[in-house]
Amino acid sequence: MNELKKIADFVGFCARNSIKGGEKLWYWIFFLTFFMSMGAFTYYEQFTKGLVVTGMSDQVSWGLYVSNFTYLVGVAAAAVMLVIPAYIFHNPEAKRVVILGEGLAVAACVMCITFVTVDMGHPERVWHMMPYIGKFNWPSSLLTWDVIVLTVYLLLNLLLPAYILYHDYHGTKANKKLILGVALLSMFWAISIHTITAFLFVSNTTRPFWHSALSAPRFLASAFTSGPAFIIIAFTIMHKLHIFKIGHKVIDMLAVIVAVAMQINLVMLMAELFTEFYNAGAHTASAHYLFLGLDGYNKLVPWIWTAIAFNVTAAVLMMWEKTRTNEKTLLFACGLAVVGVWIEKGMGFVIPGFIPTPIGEIFEYGPNIIEVKISLGVLALGMLVFTLMMNALATIKREELGAAESPY
Amino acid sequence: MIFKSDNFTSPDPKKRRTVKALGVGVAAIAGGLASSTSPHAAVSNDKEMGELFQDHYKKMTAEEVAESIARLEKRYKRQYDVDITVGNAPPKEDVLFGYALNISKCKGTRECVKACTAENNQDKEPNMEYIRVLEMDQGTMNLESANHYYPDDQVTPQPGKMYLPIQCHHCENPPCVDACPVGATWSEPDGIVVVDYNWCIGCRMCANACPYWARKFNWREPNLPKEQINTKTHYLSNRPREKSVMEKCTFCLQRTREGLLPACQQACPTGARVFGNLLDPKSEIRYVLENKAVFRLKEDLNTQPKFWYYAD
């Protein structure tokens, strides 16, 4: 009973502190509320009329929602790049900020789950997936695997920092072995969420563009590019806003990870291009559609070449030490990597799998305004979750994280 | 307080809370106005409550299935103003259905497609079709060079062309069944792959897994004019569907389980279609399989279709 009261105390404290703030915080919340509300009302329309209001079709049955989901799984997985140095190698710089990475993973997981939900035709039937009550088609359906790994990853990233903070709050001692064990588990789990999300696509033997053993490794490489790049940008913003002091060492470490992962990603891209195009048979049609266009249909061609240009530029800027350690060029390169990978692994990966259809029809897809509005709403939700968590954290861990007394 | 600044907020905490709540409210209303929803957007969704909590078809007891059917018939009556009977005939013993199609006889008239949409209560205008007839140049079987949309009124067949109708192949090793996260689609003992429309969550995993593009999704509430409804239906087949569920060819099990032939087979003017029980050695389909050079589409994917093509 006493323990329960202590937990309630802690949760109440966090909740109170998450919305404590001045003018700027509330303007930011109003701003996010606008987009969330727009997304919610637009979703209401989609729910009542059916998915016919989106740009999707029987030919291309997944679109922007699943593309964003795929991308954000990578962002969530990237937290592992702080977890490994912090908990395994006891790098003090990483240890100081690992909790921010975990917060980002939670926000990304929330967005992933929301994107999958808005893509479903019957979200009110989600209980059909529960074992015993419903019918959980595990292990043969890859979607059931994805549900398990995402939910558990969300919990791991929520509960591990909560456990540490809880003991900080009450001034009690946390079990170090337990922390190390959970950190190790979440490390493997980060790899698994992205591998299984890739398998969701790879398992479709009839779609050669996805059905490649390289899909999962490429997912990991691009996740460890865009994720840490995203974290670098987020950390810099938080540093500039004096929310947290982020040391240079962490940024440098992450920048090296982005540089290496981007190069691996590009090598894999080349391997894929060779395999697809050297013996250009029927299996090449989707790749042909993506990179060169097929029978006059070429909606994705400028899109993917933009991504490749962004990724190559980012790789060059990150490889050269002078531009990697310069804040401006580093941020620019990270921005390119985030957008480049979002294109490449989002719509650049999901859509060509559908074109042509398994019986050879070419039917193009582009997201429409409804999908864009709902996606913006989901992103706003994720940002709100992240903001509130960081806000609470800033109060709790002010000294350790060096959040200065606000200058505003 | 990380975003600490007090010129925005009143010193009175009560007033401060009001300002914040007001701000969130205004932002929410503005967001609502920026969405595309119109007051007339909603399609009435008059479902029986019981349907919301209904169990999986295979997990229901006989009484629960009967209740569910009564509920459905009542709703259909209200929705379409016609008496629709929802059958529940089980698969017959020692029956495994198979189909064979003679591509040298097929003339591409699309009579099968029309009969199918008349039989199975699909969404109309634009018609949802379970059968896609491909028009291809003679001398190739490359599906990607096929024409899916040759005009309906063209005097078929065109010289130098061949026709290949594709529908659900009712695989013995169906990838769609594996892909479904909730087991809403499965293979019946008589070999027919069916969908429980009340259990499907609309994730479209199955459609992505199908090598024959046989699964069709209800992107909208189906448009089913009263006069075009086939009132004789089966729970696992042609009963009227709702929006956001998957559906597909069921070899017309509402007919074939009662000894009739599928609508597409009956409609074919050239007799290109042979349907029957693969376990009956005297059946016509067995004769075709044993005496003709047959082939199956995409056999390399190991889906083991029960749909063969042949030429003579």
Interface residues (C-beta under 8 A of the other chain):
Chain A: K20 G21 G22 E23 K24 L25 W26 W28 I29 F30 F31 T33 F34 F35 M36 S37 M38 G39 A40 F41 T42 Y44 E45 T48 K49 G50 L51 V52 M56 S57 D58 S61 W62 D119 M120 G121 H122 P123 E124 R125 V126 H128 M129 G134 K135 F136 N137 S140 S141 L142 L143 T144 V147 S203 N204 T205 T206 R207 L241 H242 I243 A282 A285 G353 F354 P356 T357 P358 I359 G360 E361 I369 I370 K373 N391 A394 T395 A403 E405 S406 Y408
Chain B: M1 I2 F3 K4 S5 D6 N7 F8 T9 K20 G23 V24 V26 A27 A28 I29 A30 G31 G32 A34 S35 S36 T37 A41 A42 V43 N45 L52 H56 K59 R132 L134 N142 L143 E144 S145 A146 H148 I166 P175 D178 A179 C180 P181 V182 G183 A184 W199 C200 I201 G202 C203 R204 M205 A207 N208 A209 C210 P211 Y212 W213 R215 K216 F217 N218 W219 R220 E221 K243 S244 V245 K298 L301
